[in-house]
Amino acid sequence: MSDMSMKKKWSNRIKKRIEGIVLYVLYGGLFELYKRDSRIQREVDSWKHGMTYCLQCHKNGPSLYIRKTGRGLERLDPRIQSDYDTCFQFKSVDSAFLVFTGHMGIAGAYAAHGFTMKGDIGTAMSFSRSVDLVEAYLFPKFITRRILKEIPEKEMSALGLYIRIAGGILSGRYRMTRENKITYTARTAGGAS
């Protein structure tokens, strides 16, 4: 029994590590494609200035906080940031792992009740469409056929995107902002500006 729980503990640690890496690459993909894919640019431009999205692998797992700014997208530090306008939270390490490794799409995870969503459904769908487009670039075709209803055409090569993401990682372009940002909702509801 204790061997099994130790095995599960190590398995969860490895899965969390992989999920954190995937979130980092996902942000890199969104950041780079915002400048190079007209569909992602349209989606992000439709978000209100200050709109904050959260993608949590599970309650105590890795998280990605993204905020829309006048210059595009900004990655926020999840250890400091706690506010969001829209959040997708996976219910378990395993459900997040299935999505982030291409075994299941967002739509499949939703149908399987693998995550909860808090916030406005319209902004959630916009974020979800953006993530689907990034996945179409990052995953090979045999995976995207399985997880997406249709495979969108690419406006740049996947290899070009990977090279840009690698350059972004090496140059520190995806560093987190180390301050708690006020969300769009909090600001419009009378919160501090």
MODELLER restraints for C-alpha pairs under 7 A, 6 or more apart:
rsr = mdl.restraints
at = mdl.atoms
rsr.add(forms.Gaussian(group=physical.xy_distance, feature=features.Distance(at['CA:12:A'], at['CA:93:A']), mean=6.66, stdev=0.5))
rsr.add(forms.Gaussian(group=physical.xy_distance, feature=features.Distance(at['CA:15:A'], at['CA:93:A']), mean=6.99, stdev=0.5))
rsr.add(forms.Gaussian(group=physical.xy_distance, feature=features.Distance(at['CA:15:A'], at['CA:97:A']), mean=6.37, stdev=0.5))
rsr.add(forms.Gaussian(group=physical.xy_distance, feature=features.Distance(at['CA:16:A'], at['CA:61:A']), mean=6.27, stdev=0.5))
rsr.add(forms.Gaussian(group=physical.xy_distance, feature=features.Distance(at['CA:16:A'], at['CA:62:A']), mean=6.64, stdev=0.5))
rsr.add(forms.Gaussian(group=physical.xy_distance, feature=features.Distance(at['CA:16:A'], at['CA:93:A']), mean=6.97, stdev=0.5))
rsr.add(forms.Gaussian(group=physical.xy_distance, feature=features.Distance(at['CA:19:A'], at['CA:62:A']), mean=6.81, stdev=0.5))
rsr.add(forms.Gaussian(group=physical.xy_distance, feature=features.Distance(at['CA:19:A'], at['CA:97:A']), mean=6.42, stdev=0.5))
rsr.add(forms.Gaussian(group=physical.xy_distance, feature=features.Distance(at['CA:19:A'], at['CA:100:A']), mean=6.44, stdev=0.5))
rsr.add(forms.Gaussian(group=physical.xy_distance, feature=features.Distance(at['CA:20:A'], at['CA:62:A']), mean=5.34, stdev=0.5))
rsr.add(forms.Gaussian(group=physical.xy_distance, feature=features.Distance(at['CA:22:A'], at['CA:100:A']), mean=6.43, stdev=0.5))
rsr.add(forms.Gaussian(group=physical.xy_distance, feature=features.Distance(at['CA:23:A'], at['CA:64:A']), mean=6.30, stdev=0.5))
rsr.add(forms.Gaussian(group=physical.xy_distance, feature=features.Distance(at['CA:28:A'], at['CA:165:A']), mean=5.49, stdev=0.5))
rsr.add(forms.Gaussian(group=physical.xy_distance, feature=features.Distance(at['CA:28:A'], at['CA:174:A']), mean=6.71, stdev=0.5))
rsr.add(forms.Gaussian(group=physical.xy_distance, feature=features.Distance(at['CA:29:A'], at['CA:134:A']), mean=5.97, stdev=0.5))
rsr.add(forms.Gaussian(group=physical.xy_distance, feature=features.Distance(at['CA:29:A'], at['CA:165:A']), mean=6.60, stdev=0.5))
rsr.add(forms.Gaussian(group=physical.xy_distance, feature=features.Distance(at['CA:30:A'], at['CA:134:A']), mean=6.43, stdev=0.5))
rsr.add(forms.Gaussian(group=physical.xy_distance, feature=features.Distance(at['CA:31:A'], at['CA:73:A']), mean=6.24, stdev=0.5))
rsr.add(forms.Gaussian(group=physical.xy_distance, feature=features.Distance(at['CA:33:A'], at['CA:40:A']), mean=6.61, stdev=0.5))
rsr.add(forms.Gaussian(group=physical.xy_distance, feature=features.Distance(at['CA:34:A'], at['CA:40:A']), mean=5.49, stdev=0.5))
rsr.add(forms.Gaussian(group=physical.xy_distance, feature=features.Distance(at['CA:34:A'], at['CA:41:A']), mean=4.79, stdev=0.5))
rsr.add(forms.Gaussian(group=physical.xy_distance, feature=features.Distance(at['CA:35:A'], at['CA:41:A']), mean=6.76, stdev=0.5))
rsr.add(forms.Gaussian(group=physical.xy_distance, feature=features.Distance(at['CA:37:A'], at['CA:155:A']), mean=5.74, stdev=0.5))
rsr.add(forms.Gaussian(group=physical.xy_distance, feature=features.Distance(at['CA:40:A'], at['CA:130:A']), mean=5.65, stdev=0.5))
rsr.add(forms.Gaussian(group=physical.xy_distance, feature=features.Distance(at['CA:43:A'], at['CA:126:A']), mean=6.04, stdev=0.5))
rsr.add(forms.Gaussian(group=physical.xy_distance, feature=features.Distance(at['CA:43:A'], at['CA:130:A']), mean=6.79, stdev=0.5))
rsr.add(forms.Gaussian(group=physical.xy_distance, feature=features.Distance(at['CA:47:A'], at['CA:68:A']), mean=6.95, stdev=0.5))
rsr.add(forms.Gaussian(group=physical.xy_distance, feature=features.Distance(at['CA:49:A'], at['CA:68:A']), mean=5.54, stdev=0.5))
rsr.add(forms.Gaussian(group=physical.xy_distance, feature=features.Distance(at['CA:49:A'], at['CA:69:A']), mean=5.50, stdev=0.5))
rsr.add(forms.Gaussian(group=physical.xy_distance, feature=features.Distance(at['CA:49:A'], at['CA:70:A']), mean=6.66, stdev=0.5))
rsr.add(forms.Gaussian(group=physical.xy_distance, feature=features.Distance(at['CA:49:A'], at['CA:184:A']), mean=6.83, stdev=0.5))
rsr.add(forms.Gaussian(group=physical.xy_distance, feature=features.Distance(at['CA:50:A'], at['CA:67:A']), mean=5.94, stdev=0.5))
rsr.add(forms.Gaussian(group=physical.xy_distance, feature=features.Distance(at['CA:50:A'], at['CA:68:A']), mean=5.19, stdev=0.5))
rsr.add(forms.Gaussian(group=physical.xy_distance, feature=features.Distance(at['CA:50:A'], at['CA:69:A']), mean=5.83, stdev=0.5))
rsr.add(forms.Gaussian(group=physical.xy_distance, feature=features.Distance(at['CA:50:A'], at['CA:183:A']), mean=5.63, stdev=0.5))
rsr.add(forms.Gaussian(group=physical.xy_distance, feature=features.Distance(at['CA:50:A'], at['CA:184:A']), mean=4.70, stdev=0.5))
rsr.add(forms.Gaussian(group=physical.xy_distance, feature=features.Distance(at['CA:51:A'], at['CA:67:A']), mean=5.58, stdev=0.5))
rsr.add(forms.Gaussian(group=physical.xy_distance, feature=features.Distance(at['CA:51:A'], at['CA:68:A']), mean=5.37, stdev=0.5))
rsr.add(forms.Gaussian(group=physical.xy_distance, feature=features.Distance(at['CA:51:A'], at['CA:85:A']), mean=6.28, stdev=0.5))
rsr.add(forms.Gaussian(group=physical.xy_distance, feature=features.Distance(at['CA:51:A'], at['CA:183:A']), mean=5.81, stdev=0.5))
rsr.add(forms.Gaussian(group=physical.xy_distance, feature=features.Distance(at['CA:51:A'], at['CA:184:A']), mean=4.75, stdev=0.5))
rsr.add(forms.Gaussian(group=physical.xy_distance, feature=features.Distance(at['CA:52:A'], at['CA:65:A']), mean=6.78, stdev=0.5))
rsr.add(forms.Gaussian(group=physical.xy_distance, feature=features.Distance(at['CA:52:A'], at['CA:66:A']), mean=5.57, stdev=0.5))
rsr.add(forms.Gaussian(group=physical.xy_distance, feature=features.Distance(at['CA:52:A'], at['CA:67:A']), mean=4.29, stdev=0.5))
rsr.add(forms.Gaussian(group=physical.xy_distance, feature=features.Distance(at['CA:52:A'], at['CA:68:A']), mean=6.55, stdev=0.5))
rsr.add(forms.Gaussian(group=physical.xy_distance, feature=features.Distance(at['CA:52:A'], at['CA:84:A']), mean=4.96, stdev=0.5))
rsr.add(forms.Gaussian(group=physical.xy_distance, feature=features.Distance(at['CA:52:A'], at['CA:85:A']), mean=5.28, stdev=0.5))
rsr.add(forms.Gaussian(group=physical.xy_distance, feature=features.Distance(at['CA:52:A'], at['CA:86:A']), mean=6.74, stdev=0.5))
rsr.add(forms.Gaussian(group=physical.xy_distance, feature=features.Distance(at['CA:52:A'], at['CA:183:A']), mean=5.65, stdev=0.5))
rsr.add(forms.Gaussian(group=physical.xy_distance, feature=features.Distance(at['CA:52:A'], at['CA:184:A']), mean=6.90, stdev=0.5))
rsr.add(forms.Gaussian(group=physical.xy_distance, feature=features.Distance(at['CA:53:A'], at['CA:65:A']), mean=5.61, stdev=0.5))
rsr.add(forms.Gaussian(group=physical.xy_distance, feature=features.Distance(at['CA:53:A'], at['CA:66:A']), mean=5.16, stdev=0.5))
rsr.add(forms.Gaussian(group=physical.xy_distance, feature=features.Distance(at['CA:53:A'], at['CA:67:A']), mean=6.35, stdev=0.5))
rsr.add(forms.Gaussian(group=physical.xy_distance, feature=features.Distance(at['CA:53:A'], at['CA:84:A']), mean=5.68, stdev=0.5))
rsr.add(forms.Gaussian(group=physical.xy_distance, feature=features.Distance(at['CA:53:A'], at['CA:85:A']), mean=6.02, stdev=0.5))
rsr.add(forms.Gaussian(group=physical.xy_distance, feature=features.Distance(at['CA:53:A'], at['CA:86:A']), mean=5.04, stdev=0.5))
rsr.add(forms.Gaussian(group=physical.xy_distance, feature=features.Distance(at['CA:53:A'], at['CA:87:A']), mean=5.76, stdev=0.5))
rsr.add(forms.Gaussian(group=physical.xy_distance, feature=features.Distance(at['CA:54:A'], at['CA:63:A']), mean=6.96, stdev=0.5))
rsr.add(forms.Gaussian(group=physical.xy_distance, feature=features.Distance(at['CA:54:A'], at['CA:64:A']), mean=5.62, stdev=0.5))
rsr.add(forms.Gaussian(group=physical.xy_distance, feature=features.Distance(at['CA:54:A'], at['CA:65:A']), mean=4.49, stdev=0.5))
rsr.add(forms.Gaussian(group=physical.xy_distance, feature=features.Distance(at['CA:54:A'], at['CA:66:A']), mean=6.48, stdev=0.5))
rsr.add(forms.Gaussian(group=physical.xy_distance, feature=features.Distance(at['CA:54:A'], at['CA:84:A']), mean=6.18, stdev=0.5))
rsr.add(forms.Gaussian(group=physical.xy_distance, feature=features.Distance(at['CA:54:A'], at['CA:86:A']), mean=6.29, stdev=0.5))
rsr.add(forms.Gaussian(group=physical.xy_distance, feature=features.Distance(at['CA:54:A'], at['CA:87:A']), mean=4.46, stdev=0.5))
rsr.add(forms.Gaussian(group=physical.xy_distance, feature=features.Distance(at['CA:54:A'], at['CA:88:A']), mean=6.27, stdev=0.5))
rsr.add(forms.Gaussian(group=physical.xy_distance, feature=features.Distance(at['CA:55:A'], at['CA:63:A']), mean=5.59, stdev=0.5))
rsr.add(forms.Gaussian(group=physical.xy_distance, feature=features.Distance(at['CA:55:A'], at['CA:64:A']), mean=5.10, stdev=0.5))
rsr.add(forms.Gaussian(group=physical.xy_distance, feature=features.Distance(at['CA:55:A'], at['CA:65:A']), mean=6.53, stdev=0.5))
rsr.add(forms.Gaussian(group=physical.xy_distance, feature=features.Distance(at['CA:55:A'], at['CA:87:A']), mean=5.80, stdev=0.5))
rsr.add(forms.Gaussian(group=physical.xy_distance, feature=features.Distance(at['CA:55:A'], at['CA:88:A']), mean=4.97, stdev=0.5))
rsr.add(forms.Gaussian(group=physical.xy_distance, feature=features.Distance(at['CA:55:A'], at['CA:89:A']), mean=6.09, stdev=0.5))
rsr.add(forms.Gaussian(group=physical.xy_distance, feature=features.Distance(at['CA:56:A'], at['CA:62:A']), mean=6.16, stdev=0.5))
rsr.add(forms.Gaussian(group=physical.xy_distance, feature=features.Distance(at['CA:56:A'], at['CA:63:A']), mean=4.29, stdev=0.5))
rsr.add(forms.Gaussian(group=physical.xy_distance, feature=features.Distance(at['CA:56:A'], at['CA:64:A']), mean=6.42, stdev=0.5))
rsr.add(forms.Gaussian(group=physical.xy_distance, feature=features.Distance(at['CA:56:A'], at['CA:88:A']), mean=6.18, stdev=0.5))
rsr.add(forms.Gaussian(group=physical.xy_distance, feature=features.Distance(at['CA:56:A'], at['CA:89:A']), mean=4.65, stdev=0.5))
rsr.add(forms.Gaussian(group=physical.xy_distance, feature=features.Distance(at['CA:56:A'], at['CA:90:A']), mean=6.25, stdev=0.5))
rsr.add(forms.Gaussian(group=physical.xy_distance, feature=features.Distance(at['CA:57:A'], at['CA:63:A']), mean=6.12, stdev=0.5))
rsr.add(forms.Gaussian(group=physical.xy_distance, feature=features.Distance(at['CA:57:A'], at['CA:89:A']), mean=6.07, stdev=0.5))
rsr.add(forms.Gaussian(group=physical.xy_distance, feature=features.Distance(at['CA:57:A'], at['CA:90:A']), mean=5.11, stdev=0.5))
rsr.add(forms.Gaussian(group=physical.xy_distance, feature=features.Distance(at['CA:57:A'], at['CA:93:A']), mean=6.57, stdev=0.5))
rsr.add(forms.Gaussian(group=physical.xy_distance, feature=features.Distance(at['CA:57:A'], at['CA:96:A']), mean=5.30, stdev=0.5))
rsr.add(forms.Gaussian(group=physical.xy_distance, feature=features.Distance(at['CA:58:A'], at['CA:89:A']), mean=5.73, stdev=0.5))
rsr.add(forms.Gaussian(group=physical.xy_distance, feature=features.Distance(at['CA:58:A'], at['CA:90:A']), mean=4.76, stdev=0.5))
rsr.add(forms.Gaussian(group=physical.xy_distance, feature=features.Distance(at['CA:58:A'], at['CA:91:A']), mean=5.47, stdev=0.5))
rsr.add(forms.Gaussian(group=physical.xy_distance, feature=features.Distance(at['CA:58:A'], at['CA:92:A']), mean=5.38, stdev=0.5))
rsr.add(forms.Gaussian(group=physical.xy_distance, feature=features.Distance(at['CA:58:A'], at['CA:93:A']), mean=6.07, stdev=0.5))
rsr.add(forms.Gaussian(group=physical.xy_distance, feature=features.Distance(at['CA:63:A'], at['CA:78:A']), mean=6.20, stdev=0.5))
rsr.add(forms.Gaussian(group=physical.xy_distance, feature=features.Distance(at['CA:64:A'], at['CA:78:A']), mean=6.72, stdev=0.5))
rsr.add(forms.Gaussian(group=physical.xy_distance, feature=features.Distance(at['CA:65:A'], at['CA:75:A']), mean=5.89, stdev=0.5))
rsr.add(forms.Gaussian(group=physical.xy_distance, feature=features.Distance(at['CA:65:A'], at['CA:76:A']), mean=5.19, stdev=0.5))
rsr.add(forms.Gaussian(group=physical.xy_distance, feature=features.Distance(at['CA:65:A'], at['CA:78:A']), mean=6.36, stdev=0.5))
rsr.add(forms.Gaussian(group=physical.xy_distance, feature=features.Distance(at['CA:66:A'], at['CA:73:A']), mean=6.56, stdev=0.5))
rsr.add(forms.Gaussian(group=physical.xy_distance, feature=features.Distance(at['CA:66:A'], at['CA:74:A']), mean=5.68, stdev=0.5))
rsr.add(forms.Gaussian(group=physical.xy_distance, feature=features.Distance(at['CA:66:A'], at['CA:75:A']), mean=4.83, stdev=0.5))
rsr.add(forms.Gaussian(group=physical.xy_distance, feature=features.Distance(at['CA:66:A'], at['CA:76:A']), mean=6.05, stdev=0.5))
rsr.add(forms.Gaussian(group=physical.xy_distance, feature=features.Distance(at['CA:67:A'], at['CA:73:A']), mean=5.73, stdev=0.5))
rsr.add(forms.Gaussian(group=physical.xy_distance, feature=features.Distance(at['CA:67:A'], at['CA:74:A']), mean=5.20, stdev=0.5))
rsr.add(forms.Gaussian(group=physical.xy_distance, feature=features.Distance(at['CA:67:A'], at['CA:75:A']), mean=6.49, stdev=0.5))
rsr.add(forms.Gaussian(group=physical.xy_distance, feature=features.Distance(at['CA:68:A'], at['CA:74:A']), mean=6.47, stdev=0.5))
rsr.add(forms.Gaussian(group=physical.xy_distance, feature=features.Distance(at['CA:75:A'], at['CA:174:A']), mean=6.86, stdev=0.5))
rsr.add(forms.Gaussian(group=physical.xy_distance, feature=features.Distance(at['CA:75:A'], at['CA:175:A']), mean=6.93, stdev=0.5))
rsr.add(forms.Gaussian(group=physical.xy_distance, feature=features.Distance(at['CA:75:A'], at['CA:176:A']), mean=4.93, stdev=0.5))
rsr.add(forms.Gaussian(group=physical.xy_distance, feature=features.Distance(at['CA:75:A'], at['CA:177:A']), mean=6.20, stdev=0.5))
rsr.add(forms.Gaussian(group=physical.xy_distance, feature=features.Distance(at['CA:76:A'], at['CA:176:A']), mean=4.98, stdev=0.5))
rsr.add(forms.Gaussian(group=physical.xy_distance, feature=features.Distance(at['CA:76:A'], at['CA:177:A']), mean=4.94, stdev=0.5))
rsr.add(forms.Gaussian(group=physical.xy_distance, feature=features.Distance(at['CA:76:A'], at['CA:178:A']), mean=6.75, stdev=0.5))
rsr.add(forms.Gaussian(group=physical.xy_distance, feature=features.Distance(at['CA:77:A'], at['CA:176:A']), mean=5.34, stdev=0.5))
rsr.add(forms.Gaussian(group=physical.xy_distance, feature=features.Distance(at['CA:77:A'], at['CA:177:A']), mean=6.03, stdev=0.5))
rsr.add(forms.Gaussian(group=physical.xy_distance, feature=features.Distance(at['CA:77:A'], at['CA:178:A']), mean=5.79, stdev=0.5))
rsr.add(forms.Gaussian(group=physical.xy_distance, feature=features.Distance(at['CA:80:A'], at['CA:179:A']), mean=6.68, stdev=0.5))
rsr.add(forms.Gaussian(group=physical.xy_distance, feature=features.Distance(at['CA:80:A'], at['CA:180:A']), mean=5.75, stdev=0.5))
rsr.add(forms.Gaussian(group=physical.xy_distance, feature=features.Distance(at['CA:81:A'], at['CA:180:A']), mean=4.91, stdev=0.5))
rsr.add(forms.Gaussian(group=physical.xy_distance, feature=features.Distance(at['CA:81:A'], at['CA:181:A']), mean=6.82, stdev=0.5))
rsr.add(forms.Gaussian(group=physical.xy_distance, feature=features.Distance(at['CA:83:A'], at['CA:183:A']), mean=6.35, stdev=0.5))
rsr.add(forms.Gaussian(group=physical.xy_distance, feature=features.Distance(at['CA:84:A'], at['CA:183:A']), mean=5.80, stdev=0.5))
rsr.add(forms.Gaussian(group=physical.xy_distance, feature=features.Distance(at['CA:85:A'], at['CA:119:A']), mean=5.81, stdev=0.5))
rsr.add(forms.Gaussian(group=physical.xy_distance, feature=features.Distance(at['CA:85:A'], at['CA:183:A']), mean=6.22, stdev=0.5))
rsr.add(forms.Gaussian(group=physical.xy_distance, feature=features.Distance(at['CA:85:A'], at['CA:184:A']), mean=6.76, stdev=0.5))
rsr.add(forms.Gaussian(group=physical.xy_distance, feature=features.Distance(at['CA:85:A'], at['CA:185:A']), mean=6.03, stdev=0.5))
rsr.add(forms.Gaussian(group=physical.xy_distance, feature=features.Distance(at['CA:86:A'], at['CA:118:A']), mean=5.54, stdev=0.5))
rsr.add(forms.Gaussian(group=physical.xy_distance, feature=features.Distance(at['CA:86:A'], at['CA:119:A']), mean=4.29, stdev=0.5))
rsr.add(forms.Gaussian(group=physical.xy_distance, feature=features.Distance(at['CA:86:A'], at['CA:120:A']), mean=6.42, stdev=0.5))
rsr.add(forms.Gaussian(group=physical.xy_distance, feature=features.Distance(at['CA:86:A'], at['CA:124:A']), mean=6.34, stdev=0.5))
rsr.add(forms.Gaussian(group=physical.xy_distance, feature=features.Distance(at['CA:87:A'], at['CA:117:A']), mean=5.60, stdev=0.5))
rsr.add(forms.Gaussian(group=physical.xy_distance, feature=features.Distance(at['CA:87:A'], at['CA:118:A']), mean=5.14, stdev=0.5))
rsr.add(forms.Gaussian(group=physical.xy_distance, feature=features.Distance(at['CA:87:A'], at['CA:119:A']), mean=6.49, stdev=0.5))
rsr.add(forms.Gaussian(group=physical.xy_distance, feature=features.Distance(at['CA:88:A'], at['CA:115:A']), mean=6.49, stdev=0.5))
rsr.add(forms.Gaussian(group=physical.xy_distance, feature=features.Distance(at['CA:88:A'], at['CA:116:A']), mean=5.79, stdev=0.5))
rsr.add(forms.Gaussian(group=physical.xy_distance, feature=features.Distance(at['CA:88:A'], at['CA:117:A']), mean=4.61, stdev=0.5))
rsr.add(forms.Gaussian(group=physical.xy_distance, feature=features.Distance(at['CA:88:A'], at['CA:118:A']), mean=6.64, stdev=0.5))
rsr.add(forms.Gaussian(group=physical.xy_distance, feature=features.Distance(at['CA:89:A'], at['CA:115:A']), mean=5.27, stdev=0.5))
rsr.add(forms.Gaussian(group=physical.xy_distance, feature=features.Distance(at['CA:89:A'], at['CA:116:A']), mean=5.29, stdev=0.5))
rsr.add(forms.Gaussian(group=physical.xy_distance, feature=features.Distance(at['CA:89:A'], at['CA:117:A']), mean=6.42, stdev=0.5))
rsr.add(forms.Gaussian(group=physical.xy_distance, feature=features.Distance(at['CA:90:A'], at['CA:96:A']), mean=5.64, stdev=0.5))
rsr.add(forms.Gaussian(group=physical.xy_distance, feature=features.Distance(at['CA:90:A'], at['CA:114:A']), mean=5.81, stdev=0.5))
rsr.add(forms.Gaussian(group=physical.xy_distance, feature=features.Distance(at['CA:90:A'], at['CA:115:A']), mean=3.93, stdev=0.5))
rsr.add(forms.Gaussian(group=physical.xy_distance, feature=features.Distance(at['CA:90:A'], at['CA:116:A']), mean=6.38, stdev=0.5))
rsr.add(forms.Gaussian(group=physical.xy_distance, feature=features.Distance(at['CA:91:A'], at['CA:114:A']), mean=5.68, stdev=0.5))
rsr.add(forms.Gaussian(group=physical.xy_distance, feature=features.Distance(at['CA:91:A'], at['CA:115:A']), mean=5.14, stdev=0.5))
rsr.add(forms.Gaussian(group=physical.xy_distance, feature=features.Distance(at['CA:95:A'], at['CA:114:A']), mean=5.57, stdev=0.5))
rsr.add(forms.Gaussian(group=physical.xy_distance, feature=features.Distance(at['CA:98:A'], at['CA:104:A']), mean=5.51, stdev=0.5))
rsr.add(forms.Gaussian(group=physical.xy_distance, feature=features.Distance(at['CA:99:A'], at['CA:105:A']), mean=5.58, stdev=0.5))
rsr.add(forms.Gaussian(group=physical.xy_distance, feature=features.Distance(at['CA:99:A'], at['CA:106:A']), mean=6.61, stdev=0.5))
rsr.add(forms.Gaussian(group=physical.xy_distance, feature=features.Distance(at['CA:102:A'], at['CA:143:A']), mean=6.16, stdev=0.5))
rsr.add(forms.Gaussian(group=physical.xy_distance, feature=features.Distance(at['CA:102:A'], at['CA:147:A']), mean=6.90, stdev=0.5))
rsr.add(forms.Gaussian(group=physical.xy_distance, feature=features.Distance(at['CA:104:A'], at['CA:147:A']), mean=5.52, stdev=0.5))
rsr.add(forms.Gaussian(group=physical.xy_distance, feature=features.Distance(at['CA:105:A'], at['CA:147:A']), mean=4.26, stdev=0.5))
rsr.add(forms.Gaussian(group=physical.xy_distance, feature=features.Distance(at['CA:105:A'], at['CA:148:A']), mean=6.38, stdev=0.5))
rsr.add(forms.Gaussian(group=physical.xy_distance, feature=features.Distance(at['CA:109:A'], at['CA:115:A']), mean=6.74, stdev=0.5))
rsr.add(forms.Gaussian(group=physical.xy_distance, feature=features.Distance(at['CA:136:A'], at['CA:144:A']), mean=5.90, stdev=0.5))
rsr.add(forms.Gaussian(group=physical.xy_distance, feature=features.Distance(at['CA:136:A'], at['CA:151:A']), mean=6.66, stdev=0.5))
rsr.add(forms.Gaussian(group=physical.xy_distance, feature=features.Distance(at['CA:136:A'], at['CA:152:A']), mean=6.96, stdev=0.5))
rsr.add(forms.Gaussian(group=physical.xy_distance, feature=features.Distance(at['CA:137:A'], at['CA:158:A']), mean=5.24, stdev=0.5))
rsr.add(forms.Gaussian(group=physical.xy_distance, feature=features.Distance(at['CA:138:A'], at['CA:158:A']), mean=6.50, stdev=0.5))
rsr.add(forms.Gaussian(group=physical.xy_distance, feature=features.Distance(at['CA:144:A'], at['CA:151:A']), mean=6.69, stdev=0.5))
rsr.add(forms.Gaussian(group=physical.xy_distance, feature=features.Distance(at['CA:145:A'], at['CA:151:A']), mean=6.67, stdev=0.5))
rsr.add(forms.Gaussian(group=physical.xy_distance, feature=features.Distance(at['CA:168:A'], at['CA:174:A']), mean=6.38, stdev=0.5))
rsr.add(forms.Gaussian(group=physical.xy_distance, feature=features.Distance(at['CA:187:A'], at['CA:193:A']), mean=5.78, stdev=0.5))
